[in-house]
Amino acid sequence: LNGTDTAGIASAEETTLEQEDYQNIYTDDAPDGNYTNKYTLYATTDNAPNSKKLLEEKYGTTAKSADELPALIPINYDFIIIIGEDSSTTTE
């Protein structure tokens, strides 16, 4: 989810994840909030520990539980990534 004011960040990340063979990716804007971390990862299930570990390594963060998701974000996927403000000022 794009937690920035910069259009296209989530779509660009979707393309990267698809190239890495991740599937069932959905992008959208995050609800209004203060997303200051470059990436915040949420795991909504314990049924995919290998994927969780890979995503934690990829994004350099520890997955939070679904209980910590901001309000209005549905739990429709195993993992939810919110891309925050400091990613809009850096390029990789």
C-alpha positions in Angstrom: 0.0 0.0 0.0 1.2 3.5 -0.8 1.5 5.5 2.3 3.0 8.5 0.6 1.7 11.4 -1.5 3.8 10.2 -4.5 1.8 8.4 -7.1 3.0 5.1 -8.5 5.2 3.9 -5.6 3.1 0.9 -4.8 2.7 0.0 -8.5 6.5 0.1 -9.0 6.9 -2.2 -6.0 4.3 -4.5 -7.4 6.3 -4.9 -10.6 9.4 -5.7 -8.5 7.6 -8.3 -6.5 6.1 -9.9 -9.6 9.6 -10.2 -11.1 10.6 -12.0 -7.9 7.8 -14.5 -8.5 5.5 -13.2 -5.7 1.8 -13.7 -6.6 -1.6 -12.3 -5.8 -0.3 -8.7 -5.3 -2.8 -5.9 -4.8 -1.8 -2.3 -4.7 -3.7 0.7 -3.4 -3.3 3.8 -1.3 -3.0 3.3 2.4 -5.6 5.1 4.5 -4.7 8.5 5.8 -2.0 8.2 8.4 1.6 9.0 9.3 3.7 6.3 7.6 7.3 7.5 8.3 9.0 4.1 7.9 10.2 3.2 4.4 8.5 -0.2 4.7 6.2 -1.6 7.4 5.4 -5.3 7.0 2.4 -7.0 8.5 1.9 -10.8 8.6 -1.7 -11.7 8.8 -1.1 -15.5 9.1 1.4 -17.9 10.6 0.9 -20.3 7.7 3.8 -18.9 5.5 6.9 -18.7 7.7 9.4 -19.0 4.8 7.7 -16.1 2.9 7.6 -14.1 6.1 11.4 -14.6 6.6 12.1 -13.7 2.9 10.0 -10.5 3.1 11.6 -9.5 6.4 15.0 -9.9 4.8 14.0 -8.1 1.6 12.5 -5.1 3.5 14.9 -5.0 6.4 12.2 -5.1 9.0 10.4 -7.4 11.4 6.8 -8.3 10.5 4.2 -6.9 12.8 1.0 -8.8 13.6 -2.3 -8.1 12.0 -3.5 -6.7 15.3 -1.2 -3.8 14.7 -2.6 -2.9 11.3 -3.9 0.7 11.0 -7.7 1.0 10.9 -9.5 0.5 7.7 -6.9 -1.9 6.1 -8.7 -5.2 5.4 -6.9 -8.4 6.1 -7.3 -10.0 2.7 -3.8 -11.1 2.1 -1.1 -13.1 4.0 1.2 -10.0 4.1 0.6 -6.3 3.9 3.4 -3.9 3.1 2.9 -0.1 3.6 5.5 2.0 1.8 6.1 5.2 3.8 7.3 8.7 3.3 11.0 8.2 3.3 10.8 5.9 0.3 9.5 8.8 -1.9 12.7 10.7 -1.5 15.1 7.9 -2.4 15.6 5.9 -5.5 16.9 2.3 -5.7 
